[in-house]
Amino acid sequence: MNEALIRSLTPGVLGVLVRRGADFAAAEDAVQDALIEAVRVWPADPPRDAKGWLVTVAWRKFLDATRADAARRRREDLVEEEPAPGPAASVDDTLQLYFLCAHPSLTPSSAVALTLRAVGGLTTRQIAQAYLVPEATMAQRISRAKRTVSGVRFDQPGDVATVLRVLYLVFNEGYSGDVDLAAEAIRLTRQLAAAIDHPEVAGLLALMLLHHARRASRTAPDGSLVPLAEQDRSRWDTEAIAEGVEILQAALARDRLGEFQAQAAIAALHADAPTAEETDWVQIVEWYDELAGLTDSPVVRLNRAVAVGEADGPRAGLAALAELDASSPSSSSGGSPLPRHAAVAAYLHERDGDLATAARLYAEAAHKASNLAERDYLTRQAARLNTGRSH
């Protein structure tokens, strides 16, 4: 059975039920029941019209649930609305589902979970495994999210920027369990790009493709991190890079620059360099200036300091870093102190020849690292400098 087909049909089937008047939470439950039925029936008896089959079964599942707890008059109205079997309507409600699942009333974690379930077609178990939480916990999170958006009108205008932030959160989770969240985020962003003509959607898709192209070279066989400058560029996915650059160029040509397009432009410049030494750092600094103007993000200014250090020397990078307060809260880190500040300072001090300060800052950065791979890498950098100084 084609699991990818089933998952690609999920948002369209859900949209049909909601458009017919079904409550979002109940409709989503009915669609999930229909998907389970499809897994059971299709291998032996595949339907001619997969979407039509899912719509018919999901609608009947919804009616069965409605009969159990709804008033008689409403039940009869819904039964009268049941369509005759046949090809499903061609109306595509995918875009509205994206907007609904990324509604501003939801927390980021709830919006991510609901998007993966309702738009992505993943099971609660798959989502729970991907986020390393118990299935019951994820089920409660999804249930609360569905209740939160159940009163939202399906035809309300949505916020594209919110949807893109949710998809980028999914992408940055990478891989865990039996679901490749980075690949799933790319699939969902492609789907969104097909539903709406928006340069920032294209910018995000390009950014994801360009980052994903380097995935195979990011870790060593032992699982340790390999920094960009040390990656084996022959292992980069050149087809993904070419596609990302082509999508980005088309988006930039529309002259409606946004933060994801600017980030993609920076990623494209890294991807374009045959070696780390040939990276066009001057142009990267210029793109970081554009990005800082769009977002006013301390994380962007932190990354800009690294680029300045490469383009104009470590002293210039340290001067740019000095303009940032390491203790200032960052929106991207949930209001916590600016991540990676100590690591960037360590790198620039090492480039400037101050190995004692660099070693101390690497150790400090390792202590603050948010994941084990990063902590191990930074610890090794501190140990390397300390060993070198002792000889």
N, C-alpha and C positions, 0 to 999 in steps of 0.2 A: 504494500500500500504506500502511496506517495504522501509522506507526512508533510513535506514542504508544500504540496498543493493544498492540503487541509488547512495548514496554518495561514496560507496566503488568502484563503477564502473567508477566514474567520471574521475580519472586520466587516466585510460586505454582508455576511449573513446577520451579524449583530445589528448592523445598520437597518436592514429590512425590518427586523422585529421592532426596533425602537420607533421607526417611522410609522409603523402600523399602530402604534399607541402603547406598546409594552413598556413597562417601567424598566429603566436601564439595568438595575440590579437583577430583576427577575429574568430579563431577556438574556443577560450574560450567563446566568445559571443554566437557562434552557439551551443556549448554544453549546456550552460545555457538555451538557448531557447528550446533545446531538453528535458532538465530536467523539464521545465515548462509544456511542452506537455505531458511528462510521467505522471506528477501529475494529469493532466486532463483526460488522456485516460486509464491508467493502471487499476484504480479501477474497471472499467466495462469490460475491455478487456485486461487482462494481457498477455504479450508476452511470447512465449516459450523460446526465447533467448533474455534476457534483454539487454545484452551488444550489440548484433547485432542490435536490434531495435534502441537503442540509437545512435549507429554509423550511421545507415542509415538515421535517422531523422536529426541528427546533421550535417551530410554531405550535406543533401539537404538544410538545413537552411543556411549553409555556402555558397552553390551555389546560393541560392536566393539572399543573400546579395551581393555576388560577381557580379551577373548579373546587379545589380543596379549601380555599379560604376567602373567596370573593362573593359578593352578593349575587343573587340569582339573576337580576336584571342585567348586570354587567357581564356575567357569564354568557348570557344569551346574545348580547351585542357582539362579544368577541367571537363566538362561534359563527355568527352570520358573516363576520369579516374574513373568515378563513378562505383563502383563495383556492381556486381549482388547481390540482397538480399541473405542472408545466414548467417551462423555462423561467428562471428567476428574472426579476426586473433588472435592467441594466444600470439603474441609478447607483452611483458609487458614493457611499456615505463614509468612506474611509477618512477623509479629511476631518469631518465633524467628530469622528471617534477620537482622532488625535487630540483635537481641541478639548473634548470632554475629559479624556484621561489625563490631560495636563492642566486641568482647571485650577485657577489660582487659589481656590479654597482647599486644595490638597497639599499636604507636605511633600517635599521632593521625593522622599522614600516611597510614599503612597502612590504618587503619580508614576514613578518608575514601575512599581509592581503592577499597577492597573494597566499601564500601557503594554507591558509584556504579556499580560493575561488576555486583555480584550482585543488589542491590535495585533500582538505578536502570536497569539494562539498557543502560548506555552501553558503547561499545567502548573498548578500551585506547587506541586512537588518539585518540578524543574526549577521554578523561580526560587524556592526555598533553598535548594541545593546550590544554586548559583550564588546566593547571598549568604550562604553558610548560617542559616537560621533554621529552627525547627519548622516543619511543615505547618503545624498548628498556629505558630506565630505569624507566618506569612498568610495563612488563610484568614486570620483575624484582621490583618492589615488590609488585605484586598476587600474583605467584607465591609470594613469601615469606609474604605474609599468609595465603594459602590453606593453605600447609603448616602455618603456626602454629596455625590453628583446626581443622585436619582431625581432630584427636583429641578435640575438644570434643563432648560429647553434645548432640544437637540439641534435646533436651527439657529442658536445664538452664535454671533461672530466669535471667533476664537483668537487667541494671541499666539502668533507664529513663534515669537521669541521664547515663550514659555515652553512650547513643544520642543524647540531645538535644544533648550537647556536640559530637558528631560532625556532626550535621545543621547546627548553628549555624556550625561551621567551614566547611562547604560553602557556606552562605548568604553568609558574609562574603567569600568569594572573588569574588562578583559575576559578571562576565561576561568570558570570554576564549575565543578559538577560536570554534568553531561551537556551543558549548554555553552556555546561560544558566544558570550554576550557582545564582544566586539563585532563579530560577524553578524549577529542578530541586529545590532544597532545600525550597521551598514544596510542590511536588508530593509529595515523599517524606514531609514532615511531615503533610500531609493524609492520606496513605495510612496513616501510623502512627496518627493520631488515629482513623481508622476501625477500626483493629485493637485499640486499647486505650483504655479510658475513664480518662484521667488528667489532672488539672487542669494539670500542668506541660507536658504535650504540647500542650494547648489554649493555654497561655500562650505557648509558643514559636511556635506557628502565628500567634497574634495579633500577636506582636512582629514576625515576619517580614512579615506583611501590612502592618502600620503603617509599617515602614521602607521596604518596597518601594513603597508608595504615593507616596513622595516622590522616587522614583528619577529621573524625568524632569527634575526641577528642580535636581538636585544638581550638575550640571556646565553650564558655559556652552558656546556653540557651538564655542569654541576648545579645549574640553576642560578648562579650568581649573575648580577647585572653587568652588562657591557655598555659603557657610555657611548654616546653617539660618535665621538671622534675615533673610537677604537673598534667600531663595528666593521664586519666584513661586508663591504658594499656589494660584492658579487652575489650575496644572498638576498639582496633587496628584490622585491617583486617589481620588475620594470613595467609590466603591463598595468599594474595598479597605479604606479607612478604616472605613466602616460595618460591613463584615464583621469586621474585626479587633476593633473595639470590642464588637460583639455576642458574639463568641467569648470575649473577655476577661471581660466582665460575667458570663457563665455560669460561667466558671472561678472567678472571685473569690467568687461566691455560694456555692461549696462550702466556703469557709473553710479551705482547705488551701494557704496562701500559699507560693509558691516564688519563686526568683530570676527565672525567665522571666516569671512573672505580674507581678512588681514592675517589671521592665524594660518590659514592655508597657504597664503603667499610666502610666509616665513618657512613653512614646512617644505614648500616647493623649492625654495632656494637651497635648503639643506639637501634635498633629494637630487638636485641638479649638479651638485659638486662631485666630480669624479673621486676626489680625496678630501679629507677634512681640511687639509692645508689650502685647498682651492675654494673653500667656502667664501661667498661674497658677503662678508660680515658688514661692510659699509651699507649695502642695500638692506640687510636684515635690520640694522639699527634704524634705518628710515621707516621700515614697516612697523617696528616696535613703537616708533614715535606716532605713527598713524593709529596704531592699536591703543596706545595710552590716551590719545585724544578721544577715542570712541568709548573707552571703558573706565578710565581713571582708576585702574586696578593696581594695587601695590604688587601683586604677583607679576603683572605685565612689566612694571618698572624694575622688578627684581631680575626678570629675564633679560630686560634691556641692558641692565648693568653688565651681565655676562657678555652680551653682544658688543657693548662698548669696549669691554676689556680685550676682546679679540680684535676689534677693528682699530682701536687707538692705543692699546697697551694696558697692562694691569693697573697702572696708577690711575688712568682715566676711568677704568671700571670701578675701582675702589672709591673714587670721587663720586661717581654716580650712585654707588651703593650707600655712601654716607648720607645721601639725601633721603634715604628710607629709614623709618623707625622699625627695628626688628620686632618690637613689642606691639606694633599697631595691629588691630584686628583685621583679618582678611575675610571678605565675604565668601570666597571660594573654600575657606577652611572652617566655615561655620562660626566665624567671629573669633577664632583662636589666633594666637600670635602668628606672624607671617612665616609660613613654612619655607624651609630650604635657605633661609637667610644666612645661617651659620655655614652651610655647605658652600654657598656661593662665595662668601667671604673667605673661606678656607682656600678655595680654588684660586681666587685672585691673589691672595697673599702668597701662595705657593708659586704662582707665575711671576710674582714680583721678587721672589728669592727669600722671603721671610718664612723659613721652614718651621721655626719654633711656633710662631703664631698660627701657621696653617695647620700644624699637627694638633694643637689645642682646639682649634675650631672644628676640625674634622671629628674629633672625639665628642665635642659638644653636639655637633649635628647628628652623630650616630645615636646619641642618647635621646634626641628628639624625633628620630625617624619614625614614620608612621607604619612602616612594614619591615619585615625581617630581611628581605633582599637588600633594601636600601641601607638598613642598619649594618648589615655585614659588609657591604661595599665601603661605606664611610669608615667603619672600624679598620678595614684593611688599609685604607688610605692613611689614616693616622699612624698605624703600626709601620707602614712603609717609610714614612718620613722620620719617625722616631728611631727606626733601625738605621736609616741612612745617616742621621746625626750622630749616632753613637759610634760609628766607625771612623 
